[in-house]
Amino acid sequence: MIKEGFENRFSKGDIVYWCEHTVRGLEIEYGIVEDQYSDGVYINKLTGRERRRVNGIPLEEFRSSFKCWKKKKLPKGWSYNTKLFEITEDPFTNEELALLKETSIDKPWKIKECYDKGILIEKSKKFDGNIEAKIDKDGYQVISCHPMWKREEPKSFVILSNRVYSTYKEAKEEYDAEIAEYKRQAALTDEEWALEQIEKDVCRFLYIRYAFRNQEEIDRYMTFFKELPRVEDIETRLFGGMLQWKYEKNKNWRSAVLPD
């Protein structure tokens, strides 16, 4: 039986949404489906098509031609402030501007239309490096290159099927629920937070050792911890088949053994 959310719901070319943790925080992302597996969806991120030109030559043509490597003489009066090449961008056509004006992240059919018309492309197909002038004793070259220390962002993902959505609204519901959970946690006292973390280990311990998580047993262990002083300073772990605890400043762990 196929678990709910893992059904074969998507086809190649569908626009889909998911929630992703980035350096900017939790965000709702969109992309285009490449394939769906038994447990995940292979998605390509989208970006605007290449519009840059180097000295009037389309960037992809420039990078694939000898012009990218041809050495040139530095111009008279050269200094490091001298501009050795020019980057321009092709403007959007009126048709493209009209379509972009109608497009927003919550309109997958419009995103798909932008993709079908070539305004959007797979991120993996676009050069995301720099155009630079390389100068040495033999002259200079205008080259394309990638920064040595650039943070490389993934251009495609395999996301668990039950975390991929056909509509922005569904992804926004997951986003709102996760943000609400963060705010709930932020409002907890130190003691409440510590007890929640302890309970996670209690549940893991009971499931691993006894293959069940009976609420009565959970309550017994939680009562034991609640009666200890300074519970906010307690940390727990599973070790050697036992549930252990100690105060943060102490070195020795103790096993939590309750009477039958």
N, C-alpha and C positions, 0 to 999 in steps of 0.2 A: 504493500500500500504506500502510495506517494504521500509524504508529509505535506500538510497544508503550506502553501507558499512556495513549494518546490516544483509545482506543475510546470509543464512546458508551455509557458505563457507568452514567450517572446519569439519574434522572427528576426532574421538578419535585416537591418535597415530601420528597425523601430527606434524611436527616440524614447529614452528612459531616464529616470531620476534616481538618485541615491544620496544618502548623507555621508559626508566624509570629513574626517579630522585633518585640517591643514595647519600650516604655520600661522594662519590667521584665525584659527578656531574652527568650530563646527560649521560646515557650509553645506548647502544643497547644490549638488553637481548634476550636470546632464551630459549625455553622450549618445552614441549610436551603437546599437547591438551588432556585434560581429557573429556571435554564436551563443548557444545556451547548452550547458552541460547538465549532468545529473544533479549537481548541487550548486552551480554558479552560472553567472551570466558574464560572458566576455564582452567588454564594452570599450569602445574607442572614444577618447575625449575629442571634442571639436574645437576649432579655432578659426579665425578669419583667414581666408586664403592669402597667399603671399602677394603683396602689392609693391614691395620695394624694388627700386631700380638703382643700379650703381652706374653712375655716369651715363644715365639714360638707358642702360641695358637691363632687362628684367633679371632679377637676382638669380634665379635658377639657371638662366642662360649664361649669365656671367660666371657662375661657379663651375659650370661644365665646359667652359671654353678656355682657350689658352690665355685669354686676356686676364684671367685670374692670377696667372703666374708670370706674365711678361714683366721683365725688369724695365724700369724707366729711369731717366736722369732726373735728379732733383731739380726743381725750377730755380731760376736765378733769384737771388735774395732769400733763399730758403731759410726758415727757422722752424722750430718745433711747433710754432703756431700756424704755419702755412697749411692751408687746406689742400690735401692731395687727391681727394675724391669727393664726389657729391652723392648723397643718398636722397632720393625722392620717392614718393609713393603715388601709385595710380589712384586717381580720385574715384569715388563711387559714381556709378551711372545714376541717372534719375530713376530708372526702374529699380535698381538696388536700394536706393535711398527710400523709395516708397515702400518696398517690402520690409526693410529694416524698421521703418516707422511703425509698421503693423505687428512686428515681432516682439515678444517678451518671453521670459523664461517659463511662464505658465501656459504657453501655447505651443505644444509639441508639433502640431501640424505646420505651424509657421517656421519653426526651427528646421523641420524636415524639408520644407520648400526652399529655405536658404541653402541647405545642403545640396539638394537636387540641382539648384541653379549655380552651384560652385562658389557661393559667397562664404559658406563654411566648408571646411575640409577636416579630415582626421589630423589631429595634432602631430601624429608621427610623420606625416608627409610634408611638414613645414620646417625649414631650417630655423633653428632658434638660437643660433650663435651670433657672433659679431662680424662686422666688416671692419678691417683695420689696415693701416699702412705699415708694412714691415720695411724698415730702413737698415741698410748695411753699407759697407764700403763699395758695393757693386751697384748701388742705386736703391730703388724702392719698388716694392710690389704692393698691390692692393689685394688682400687675401681675406678669405672667410675662415673663421676659426671659432673654437669653443673656449671660453674662459677655463683656466685650469682648476679654479676653486669654486665653480658655480654649483649651487644646489640644483640637482637634476630632478624635476618633477615627473612622475610617471605619466605616460601618454595613453596607456591602456590599463584596464583593471579586469580582474575576475572577482565579482561581488556575489556573495551568497544570494541565491535566488529570492529568498523571502525578504531581502533588504533592498530589492530593486522594484521600482514602481513605474506604472505607465503614465501617471499624472503627477504634476507638481504638488497638487493638494495632498496626495498620500504621503509624499516625502516630507511635506511641511508638517504633517501630523506627527511623524517620527521625530522631526527636528524639535518641535514644540515640546513633546513629551520628554526628550532628553534634556533640554534647557530647563524645564520645570524640575526635573530630578536634580540637576546641579544646584538650583536655587533652594530646593528642599534640604539638600545636604549642607549647604552654606548656612542655613538657619539653625542647624542642630547645635546643641551644646557639645563641649568636648567629651563629656560622659556619654551622651547619646551616640555620638559618632563612634567612640571606642566600642560600645556595646554592639553596634551594628557590625563592626569588623570582626568582633569576637564571635558573633552568631554565625557569620559566614564560615568560619573555621569549625564551629560546632557542627553545622550541617554537613560539611565535607567529611568530618571525622565519623559521624554516625552513618553516613552513606557508604563510606569506604569499609568501615569495620563491620557494620551490621546489615548493609545493603538496604537500609530504610532510613527515613527521616521522620520519625514519629514526633508529633508536636509535644506530647507529654515529656518525652526524653529531652527534647530541645529546651523546654521550659525548666527542667531539672538542672541542666548545665548552666543555663542563663541565670537562674536563681543563685547558684554557687558563685558566679562571677559578680553579680550585682551586690552580694553581701561583702565582697572584698573592699577594703578602703582604696581610695584613689584609683578607681577603675579606669579613669582616662589615661593613666600611665602604664596600663597593662598591655602587653602584646602576646599573641598566641601563635602557635605553629603546630603542624603535624609532623611528628618525627618518630621513627621506629614503631609505627602503628599506634602511637599514643597522641592524645591531645595535650600539648604542653603550654605552660604560661610562665611569664616572669614580668617583673617591673622593668621598664626600659633601662634604668641605670644599673640593674643587677646583671651578673654574668650567668648565674646558674638558672637552668630551667627546671620547672616542677611539672610533674604529670598531674592532670586533672582526673583524679580517681574518685568516683562517687560511690557511696554504699548502695547495694542492691535494694 
